[in-house]
Amino acid sequence: MSLDSKTAGNMIQILSGLPDFLRKPMLKSRIKEFNLQSNLNKRETIVIALQAAASIPIEKLSILMKTWLEVVAESNSQNRTSIFHIYCEEILRQPSIVQKLDTKILTDVLISLDSKQKEKITDSLKEAILILPNKDKLLRLVPRYTLQALQLLNLQ
């Protein structure tokens, strides 16, 4: 079943308002479901999430993103890389989506993870970027602050 951006935005708002002890298990469940979806449904879900993210107040989005990253860090390497690869491809298809987000604040959220989580996320993100045929185009879309923070400058 497909969600529209408004419904996804409402779900993101609700999730971000939940206490961590409720938000984290819900996100774990959603990630498990996501990994079982077809590639087409995964892409659709990611596009909707990216579109909805731009309409969420940054404070709420930051809370949700931190929990989401913590949950994704718990996933196996293959699933993490697959998720980030699809995000990268969709960002390349619709670069304006990322331009609507406050990437500095979202980068700071990633930096705030504990070192093990941050390492898992950045390693999987690097792997996802490296397998893109047009990685240079994606890296040009990423602000320098983010590239430096995630140690992605050497991929250019």
N, C-alpha and C positions, 0 to 999 in steps of 0.2 A: 504494500500500500504506500502510495506516495504522499508526501506532505507538501503543502505549499510553504513559501517563505514566511508568511505571516504566522502560520501554525507553528513552524519550526522556531520562529522568533519567540513566540509565547512559551514554548517548551523550554527554550534556553533561559528565558527570564525566570521561569518557575524553578528550574534546576539550580540556577545561580543563587536563588534566594533560600535554598534549603541548607540546613546545617551540614557540615562535612560528613557526619556519620550517616546521613541519608543520601547525600549527593554522590559520594564515592561508590557505594554499592550499585546505585542506579546506573552510573556511567560504566561500571564494570560489566553490567548486564548488557548495556547497549553496545559496548565494544565486542562482546562475545557474539551478539546477534549480527553486528556489522560484518565480522569475519566470516560468517556463514552465508552471507548474501552473494548473489552473482556480481560479477564486475560491473555490469550495467547499473544495478541497484546501488552498489558502493559509490559509483560516480555520481549518481543522482543525489544520494544522501550527502555527499561532500559538497556538491554545488549548492544545495539547499542550506547546508550549515554555513558555508562561506557567505551566501547572500544574507542569511539571517544575522550573522555575526556583526555585520556592518550597521544593523539597526539597534543593537543592544548597547546600553550605556557601558562605557569602558570599564567602570568599576565592577559591574556584574560580569562582564565578559572576562575580565582578568581572574576573578574568583573561579569561574567555571573552567577557564583554560588551564589554570594551575592544577585543578583536580583532574581534568582530562589528561594532561601531560603525565601526571603521576600514575594514572591508570594505564596509559599507553606504555609507559616505561616498564610496567609489570608484564606486559605482553612479550611473547617471544620475538626475537630479532626479525624473523621473516614477516610476521604480521605488522610490526612497527614500520619496517621498510615499505611494505605494500601500502599501508595507509598513507605514508608521506609521499610515496611515488604518485599515487592518485591525486593527492592535494597539489603536488607540483604540476602535474599535467593539466589539471583544471585551472590552476592559476595562469598557466601559459595560454590556455584557451580564452580566459576572461581576466586579463590583468587588471582591469578597472576594479574588480572586487577587492583586491589587496590594497589598492590606492585609497579605499574608503576606510581602512583600518588604521588605528594608531599602532604602527609596528614597533615603535620604541617601547611603549608600555608593555606590549605583548612579548617583546624580546626580554624585557626586564623580568617578566613572569618566568620565562624559561630559565633565565640566569639564576633566579631565586630557588630553583630546585636544589635538592642535595646533590653532591658531586656525582654520585653513582647514577642517579636518575638523569641528570644533565648529560653525562657521558653517553648513556644508552640512547637518549633522544638525539643528540648531535651526531653520533655514529650512524644511526639509522637514517637520519636526514641526509647526511653526506652520501651514504650509499644510494639513497633514492635519487639524489641529484646526479650522481655520477653515471647512473644508467639511463639518464635522459639523453636522447640524441641531440637535443638543443639546449643543453644545460647552460650555455653562455647567455642565451636569451633570458632564461629564468633568473640567473644571477644578476643580470642588469636591472631586473625589476626589484631586487632586494636592496633596501637602503644599506649604506656603508656601515652604519652603526650595528645593524643586525649581522652583517657579514663578519665584522670584527668580533662581535660578542660570541658568535657561534663558530668562530675559527674557520670560516668558509672562504676567506680571501684567497687562500692558496688554490681554490678550485677554479678560479677565473682564468 
